[in-house]
Amino acid sequence: MKFKIGDRVGLIDDRYFNRPSNPWYSKSKVVGTVKNHTEGFKDWISIEWDNGQENNYSFNDLFMVDDLIMNVNELFEDIDI
């Protein structure tokens, strides 16, 4: 299995329309947590996004988000450039 429960993931752009239930990482920086593997659908998992939304995706729709990347993004959130 590519992802396990509890992993932090981002949604690859252009897979679905960018909206709260499908937040593109490059636009929103919203990450999600793998909640479970969807029964009856091979290689599909349920993601709970940090914005409170939840949706199901194929392993190919997601990428692993590194904790270091998330920390750097948080550091620069408050800086006006």
PASEBA-1860 file (N, C-alpha, C; in nm, 3 decimals):
! residues 81
1> MKFKIGDR> 0.084/-0.119/0.000/0.000/0.000/0.000/0.087/0.124/0.000 ~ 0.050/0.218/-0.082/0.128/0.340/-0.096/0.113/0.432/0.025 ~ -0.009/0.444/0.076/-0.035/0.531/0.192/-0.093/0.446/0.305 ~ -0.064/0.488/0.426/-0.123/0.418/0.540/-0.206/0.517/0.623 ~ -0.293/0.465/0.704/-0.380/0.549/0.786/-0.294/0.642/0.872 ~ -0.332/0.769/0.871/-0.259/0.870/0.948/-0.159/0.949/0.866 ~ -0.124/0.901/0.745/-0.031/0.976/0.659/-0.092/1.111/0.622 ~ -0.004/1.209/0.604/-0.046/1.343/0.561/-0.022/1.354/0.411
9> VGLIDDRY> -0.125/1.397/0.338/-0.119/1.398/0.193/-0.171/1.529/0.136 ~ -0.134/1.554/0.010/-0.186/1.666/-0.067/-0.246/1.613/-0.195 ~ -0.336/1.690/-0.254/-0.402/1.652/-0.379/-0.325/1.709/-0.497 ~ -0.295/1.625/-0.594/-0.226/1.668/-0.715/-0.320/1.758/-0.795 ~ -0.268/1.870/-0.844/-0.347/1.965/-0.923/-0.404/1.898/-1.049 ~ -0.514/1.952/-1.094/-0.578/1.914/-1.221/-0.640/1.775/-1.222 ~ -0.647/1.708/-1.110/-0.713/1.577/-1.105/-0.865/1.595/-1.097 ~ -0.906/1.696/-1.023/-1.047/1.728/-1.003/-1.059/1.880/-1.002
17> FNRPSNPW> -1.181/1.932/-1.007/-1.198/2.077/-0.995/-1.149/2.121/-0.858 ~ -1.080/2.235/-0.853/-1.031/2.290/-0.727/-1.148/2.350/-0.651 ~ -1.186/2.288/-0.542/-1.294/2.336/-0.455/-1.268/2.282/-0.315 ~ -1.344/2.326/-0.214/-1.315/2.283/-0.077/-1.306/2.131/-0.058 ~ -1.387/2.055/-0.130/-1.381/1.910/-0.113/-1.268/1.845/-0.193 ~ -1.204/1.922/-0.282/-1.089/1.878/-0.361/-0.984/1.989/-0.365 ~ -0.924/2.021/-0.251/-0.833/2.137/-0.248/-0.697/2.108/-0.311 ~ -0.666/2.179/-0.421/-0.535/2.164/-0.483/-0.430/2.219/-0.388
25> YSKSKVVG> -0.327/2.143/-0.364/-0.223/2.186/-0.270/-0.154/2.314/-0.317 ~ -0.126/2.325/-0.446/-0.052/2.442/-0.496/-0.129/2.572/-0.477 ~ -0.261/2.565/-0.475/-0.345/2.685/-0.461/-0.379/2.715/-0.315 ~ -0.411/2.611/-0.238/-0.466/2.634/-0.105/-0.374/2.596/0.010 ~ -0.273/2.513/-0.018/-0.183/2.458/0.085/-0.259/2.375/0.188 ~ -0.382/2.331/0.155/-0.459/2.244/0.244/-0.405/2.103/0.231 ~ -0.379/2.040/0.344/-0.336/1.901/0.346/-0.442/1.818/0.416 ~ -0.434/1.688/0.399/-0.532/1.600/0.460/-0.466/1.480/0.526
33> TVKNHTEG> -0.549/1.404/0.596/-0.504/1.285/0.667/-0.577/1.164/0.610 ~ -0.501/1.058/0.583/-0.560/0.933/0.537/-0.642/0.873/0.652 ~ -0.773/0.856/0.629/-0.861/0.803/0.734/-0.878/0.652/0.725 ~ -0.899/0.601/0.603/-0.915/0.457/0.586/-0.905/0.421/0.439 ~ -0.899/0.293/0.414/-0.897/0.242/0.277/-1.040/0.208/0.240 ~ -1.086/0.258/0.128/-1.225/0.244/0.086/-1.255/0.099/0.049 ~ -1.350/0.040/0.118/-1.387/-0.099/0.093/-1.450/-0.114/-0.045 ~ -1.412/-0.219/-0.113/-1.470/-0.247/-0.243/-1.403/-0.177/-0.359
41> FKDWISIE> -1.311/-0.085/-0.331/-1.241/-0.013/-0.436/-1.091/-0.027/-0.413 ~ -1.027/-0.105/-0.498/-0.884/-0.128/-0.483/-0.808/0.003/-0.502 ~ -0.715/0.029/-0.415/-0.627/0.147/-0.422/-0.701/0.279/-0.405 ~ -0.814/0.281/-0.339/-0.885/0.406/-0.308/-0.884/0.425/-0.157 ~ -0.867/0.552/-0.116/-0.862/0.583/0.026/-0.947/0.706/0.057 ~ -0.989/0.715/0.182/-1.068/0.827/0.229/-0.975/0.928/0.296 ~ -0.990/1.055/0.256/-0.906/1.163/0.309/-0.994/1.264/0.382 ~ -0.952/1.303/0.501/-1.015/1.414/0.572/-0.922/1.533/0.560
49> WDNGQENN> -0.970/1.638/0.491/-0.890/1.758/0.470/-0.892/1.846/0.594 ~ -0.786/1.925/0.613/-0.777/2.015/0.728/-0.883/2.123/0.726 ~ -0.949/2.144/0.613/-1.058/2.242/0.606/-1.192/2.181/0.646 ~ -1.192/2.055/0.694/-1.313/1.991/0.743/-1.386/1.905/0.640 ~ -1.345/1.913/0.514/-1.408/1.834/0.409/-1.350/1.692/0.407 ~ -1.422/1.600/0.344/-1.375/1.463/0.330/-1.411/1.413/0.191 ~ -1.323/1.330/0.133/-1.349/1.276/0.000/-1.265/1.151/-0.020 ~ -1.295/1.074/-0.125/-1.221/0.951/-0.158/-1.140/0.972/-0.284
57> YSFNDLFM> -1.020/0.912/-0.286/-0.928/0.931/-0.397/-0.853/0.802/-0.426 ~ -0.804/0.795/-0.551/-0.712/0.690/-0.591/-0.573/0.726/-0.537 ~ -0.490/0.627/-0.516/-0.352/0.654/-0.474/-0.281/0.748/-0.571 ~ -0.316/0.742/-0.700/-0.250/0.823/-0.802/-0.288/0.971/-0.795 ~ -0.391/1.005/-0.718/-0.436/1.144/-0.707/-0.362/1.223/-0.599 ~ -0.285/1.154/-0.517/-0.229/1.214/-0.396/-0.078/1.203/-0.391 ~ -0.017/1.288/-0.309/0.125/1.277/-0.281/0.146/1.295/-0.131 ~ 0.253/1.238/-0.081/0.287/1.247/0.060/0.340/1.387/0.089
65> VDDLIMNV> 0.290/1.450/0.196/0.334/1.584/0.235/0.434/1.569/0.348 ~ 0.550/1.623/0.326/0.658/1.618/0.424/0.632/1.720/0.535 ~ 0.655/1.681/0.658/0.635/1.773/0.771/0.720/1.898/0.759 ~ 0.839/1.886/0.703/0.926/2.002/0.687/0.864/2.104/0.593 ~ 0.804/2.059/0.482/0.737/2.150/0.388/0.624/2.223/0.458 ~ 0.546/2.151/0.537/0.434/2.213/0.608/0.484/2.318/0.706 ~ 0.592/2.293/0.776/0.646/2.388/0.872/0.698/2.513/0.803 ~ 0.763/2.497/0.689/0.814/2.612/0.613/0.698/2.697/0.564
73> NELFEDID> 0.593/2.634/0.512/0.476/2.708/0.466/0.414/2.789/0.579 ~ 0.406/2.732/0.698/0.349/2.803/0.813/0.435/2.923/0.850 ~ 0.564/2.912/0.839/0.655/3.023/0.872/0.630/3.142/0.780 ~ 0.606/3.117/0.652/0.592/3.223/0.555/0.450/3.275/0.542 ~ 0.354/3.212/0.606/0.214/3.257/0.599/0.196/3.402/0.645 ~ 0.265/3.438/0.750/0.246/3.569/0.812/0.336/3.678/0.756 ~ 0.417/3.647/0.657/0.509/3.745/0.601/0.446/3.810/0.478 ~ 0.438/3.941/0.477/0.389/4.015/0.361/0.505/4.050/0.271
81> I> 0.496/4.006/0.148/0.606/4.032/0.053/0.556/4.127/-0.054
END
